[in-house]
Amino acid sequence: MVRRAYVSGRVGRLLRALIGQAELPLDVMLDLPRVILIGEMQVQVENHQGVLLFTPDEVHIRTRTGDLHIRGERLRIGSIFREEVVVEGRIHALEMEPKERMR
C-alpha cells in the first residue's frame, strides 16, 4: 500500500476548506514537494529532505512523500539549498517512489 499525500474524510474536507480560506498553495500548507521540470534540461525540487544518490546518469532526492528518481545524461547539481535543489543536464525520466504506508 502507498501512503497518500492528502488527508481524506471529514478532517480532509475541513483542512481543504481552511487552506482555501487562507488562499495558500496546498504544497506550502502540507509541506509537500514541488517538482518543476523545465524542458529536458532542468528539474527544481522544493521541500526536499536531501540528496540520496548522485551520479552523472541518476539522482535520487528524498521528499516527505517518497524518493524522486531523476534519470538522464550529464546530470549535475546546479545548486542546493535547505529548501531547494536544482538538477541540470539532459533529463530523460522522473519517477516518484512513494513511501510505504506507516503501520
Secondary structure, 3 states (H helix, E strand, C coil): CECCCCCCHHHHHHHHHHHHHHCCCHHHHHCCCEEEEECCCEEEEECEEEEEEECCCEEEEEECCEEEEEEEEEEEEEEECCCEEEEEEEEEEEEEEECECCC
